[in-house]
Amino acid sequence: MTKVDVNVIQESDFTLISVVGELDASSSVELDTRLQQCIDNGETKLLIDCVGLTYISSAGIGVFTSRLDDVQLKNISMVLFNVAENIKSVFEILGVDQFLNLASNKEEAIQTL
């Protein structure tokens, strides 16, 4: 079983979620749970720091894509940043980069909100 650390930090005007490790079928449940908690808590601005994300499977991608409806319905801004090139290329190959907001760094992500 792979390990992923998902930390949620409440900053002044947004919620920062940092993801460290590998997102696969078993570990993606942790991220999905944390995202759902943020949505249920009425968070409207989510920044997801992927600087420590080393691998993502289709299940990991599914966490982000399955939350898109919730994000749109509840008018939530969600931006992923510090995404490694190998993970960004997976997003591009699958076409999910068309639906996800991707930013290079935290400053750009905050501006995207």
Secondary structure, 3 states (H helix, E strand, C coil): CCCEEEEEEECCCCEEEEEEEEECCCCHHHHHHHHHHHHHCCCCEEEEEEEEEEEECHHHHHHHHHCHHHHHHCCCEEEEECCCHHHHHHHHHHCHHHCCEEECCHHHHHHHC
